[in-house]
Amino acid sequence: MKQPIPESLTKTEFESLSEFRFQIRRFERFSENAVKAFGITPLQYLLMLHIKGYPGREFASVGELAERLQASSHGMVALVTRCEALGLVQRRQNENDRRQSDVHLLKKGEALLTKLAALHRAELRSLQATFPVPSINL
């Protein structure tokens, strides 16, 4: 569905959009550097975050993770395989649908995610004066 194109934006609206994108990018750069310092990639961190943060349970299917990361299923399988090799996650056959694989965090992944999430929480708190961020009580 196509969104209507606004006729024009004010200078203030351009400034607001610019500041918002700047703060998002600043947070992304912080995140990239933080996870690399722990020896993993930003996508590996996001994979673990989306497993732990999946609503209502402690695992997520490969398809659900692909949706969360806006990636192809094929790419997600490759990412999960790399994380399995690092001992961060484990793929298990779904109990109800044997065609589906569920991805679970392992203890090593959980420990790493907990450390990184605490760093991310502190960085998000520093942005609260700029724009509203989600409430996180880790």
N, C-alpha and C positions, 0 to 999 in steps of 0.2 A: 504494500500500500504506500503510495507516494504521499509524502508530507507536503503541505503547501509551503511555498517559499515566501518568507516574510518580505514585505515590500522594502523595508529598510530598518536598520538598527541604529540606535543612538550611539554616540561616542561612549556614554556611560555603560551601555549594554556590551559594546565591544571590549571595554576595559574589564567588565565583570567576567566575560567569557575568557579573556586572556588570562586573568588572574586565576580563575578556576582551573584552566588547563595547565598553567604553570605549577600550581600546587599539586595537581595530580601527577605531573611529570616529576616534580621534586620527590614526591613519595615513592614513585616507581624507581627512581635512581637510587634512593636510600635502600629500597628493598633489594634491588639488583646487587648492590655492594654488600649488603648484610648477608645475603644467602651465599654469595661467592666466597665470603670470608669463612663460611662454614663448610666449604667444599662441595656445594651443590649448585644447580642452576635455578634461575627463577621459576621455570616450569616445574621442576621437581618440588620446589617449595609449594607452589600453588596446587599441585596434585595432592600433596599431603594435607594441605589446609582444607581442600574441598572434600577429602575423605572424612577428616575429623569433623568438619562443619556441615556435613550433609544432614539435612533435617530429619530428625526422628530415629536415626540409627548410627552405628559406628563404622559403616562401610558404604561404598557406592559402587554401582556397576560401571563397567568401562564406558557404556553409552552415556550414563549420567555424568561421568567425569568429562567426557568429550563435550557435552552440552555446557557444563560449567566453564570449561576452558575455551569454548568456542573453537574446537579442533575437530578434525576428522577422526572417525573411529580407528582407522589405520594408524594415524599419528599417535593416538592415545595408547594403543596397544604397544607401540614402540617405546613411549615414555614410561609406561608401567613396567615393561621389560627391563629398562635401564634402572629403574628404582628397585626392582626386585634384585637385580645383580648387586646393588649397594646394600641390600639387607634392610631397606626402609619400609617396603610393603610386601604383601603376599596376595597373589591372585587365588581365589577359591571358587569352585563351581557353585553356582546358586542352588540352594536346597530345593526350591520350587520349580526352577526352570534350568535344566541341565545344559541348555545351550548358552546360558548367560554366565559370565564371570563377574564375581564381586571382588573388589580390591579392599584389603584391610591393612591398616597401619600395623607395623611390627614395633616392638619395644624401642628399637634403635630409632625408627622414624618418629615415634611419639615423643621421645626425649629431645630429638633435634627440633621437631616442630614446636614444642613447648618453649624452648629457648628462643627460637626465631619469632614466635608469636609475641613473646614478652617485649622483644626489641621493637616489633612493629606497633604494638600497643603504645609504647612510649612515644614513638614518632607520630602516631595519629593524635595523641593527646597534645603534642606541640602544635598541631594544625588547627585545633579547636577554635582558636581566636580568628582564624581566617574563614573557615566555613564549617558547618555542622558535620561531625563524623559519627559513625556508629558507636554506641555505648559498648564498651568491652571491659569486662571484669574477669580477667584470667586469674 
